[in-house]
Amino acid sequence: MYSLKVESNFSSAHNLRGYKGKCESLHGHNWKIEAVAENASLDKTGMVMDFKLIKSELNKIIEKLDHKYLNKIKPFDKTNPTSENIARFIFEALKKKIAGLRSITVWENPTSSATYYEQ
């Protein structure tokens, strides 16, 4: 099995509804996104796929989140913009474009992340 990983990032603000603590207040993050795709075989060029393809499609999705107040954009106007929900949102959008997408990890700081994948 072969696995590829690309990283990208964006900045945005959010607050967590129903959370008791500092994160219920408006605050921001410099999010790091990690996308992993896999395949059991390689194409005729010896690649799972071109890194540029994954990165380009990932960046199209996160461009919609960059420098935004997440609580005001769909689906986070109704769904709490937690790291877990952001990971799922990105995964569901990216899997439409990238065959073999395995997981999305969202880092909200250098030591804390959430990963979404389907079994």
C-alpha positions in Angstrom: 0.0 0.0 0.0 1.3 3.5 -0.9 0.4 6.6 1.0 0.8 10.3 0.1 0.5 13.2 2.4 0.2 16.9 1.6 -0.1 19.9 4.0 -1.7 23.3 3.6 -3.0 25.9 6.0 -5.4 28.7 6.5 -6.3 31.3 9.1 -9.8 31.9 10.5 -11.8 32.8 13.6 -14.5 30.9 15.4 -16.2 30.4 18.7 -17.6 27.2 20.1 -21.3 27.3 20.8 -22.3 25.5 24.0 -18.7 25.2 25.3 -17.9 26.4 28.8 -14.5 27.9 28.8 -12.2 30.2 26.8 -13.1 28.8 23.4 -16.7 30.0 23.7 -15.3 33.5 23.0 -14.3 34.6 19.6 -10.7 33.6 18.8 -8.6 32.6 15.9 -6.2 29.9 14.7 -3.6 29.3 12.0 -4.9 25.9 11.0 -2.7 23.3 9.4 -4.5 20.7 7.2 -3.0 17.4 6.4 -4.5 15.3 3.6 -3.6 11.6 3.1 -4.4 9.6 0.0 -3.5 6.0 -0.6 -3.6 3.3 -3.2 -2.3 -0.3 -3.5 -0.8 0.3 -6.9 1.0 3.0 -8.9 0.1 4.6 -12.2 2.3 4.3 -15.3 4.5 7.1 -14.1 5.2 5.3 -10.8 3.0 7.6 -8.6 -0.2 7.1 -6.6 -1.1 10.6 -8.0 0.5 13.9 -8.5 1.0 15.8 -5.3 0.0 19.0 -7.1 -3.5 17.6 -7.8 -4.2 16.8 -4.2 -2.8 20.2 -3.0 -4.7 22.1 -5.6 -8.0 20.5 -4.8 -7.4 20.9 -1.0 -6.5 24.6 -1.5 -9.8 25.2 -3.4 -11.7 23.9 -0.4 -9.8 25.7 2.3 -9.8 29.0 0.3 -13.5 29.2 1.3 -12.5 29.1 5.0 -9.5 31.3 4.9 -9.7 34.6 6.7 -13.4 34.0 7.6 -15.4 33.9 10.7 -16.4 30.2 10.5 -19.6 30.5 12.5 -21.1 32.7 9.7 -20.4 30.3 6.8 -22.2 27.0 5.9 -22.2 24.5 7.4 -20.7 26.0 10.5 -23.6 28.5 10.8 -25.5 25.5 12.2 -22.7 22.9 13.0 -20.2 23.9 15.7 -16.9 24.7 14.0 -14.8 22.3 16.1 -11.6 20.8 14.7 -13.4 17.5 14.3 -16.2 19.1 12.3 -13.8 21.1 10.1 -11.9 17.8 9.4 -15.1 16.1 8.3 -16.2 19.0 6.2 -12.9 19.1 4.3 -12.8 15.3 3.9 -16.3 15.2 2.5 -15.5 17.9 0.0 -12.1 16.5 -1.0 -13.2 12.9 -1.4 -15.4 14.1 -4.4 -12.2 15.1 -6.2 -9.5 12.7 -4.9 -9.9 8.9 -5.3 -8.2 7.1 -2.4 -8.5 9.9 0.1 -7.8 8.3 3.4 -7.9 11.0 6.0 -7.9 14.7 6.9 -6.2 16.0 10.0 -6.8 19.5 11.2 -4.2 21.0 13.5 -5.5 24.0 15.5 -2.1 24.5 17.1 1.3 22.6 17.1 0.2 20.1 19.7 -3.5 19.5 19.1 -5.3 18.0 16.1 -8.4 16.1 15.0 -8.5 13.5 12.3 -11.5 12.3 10.2 -11.5 9.2 8.1 -14.1 6.7 6.9 -13.8 3.0 7.4 
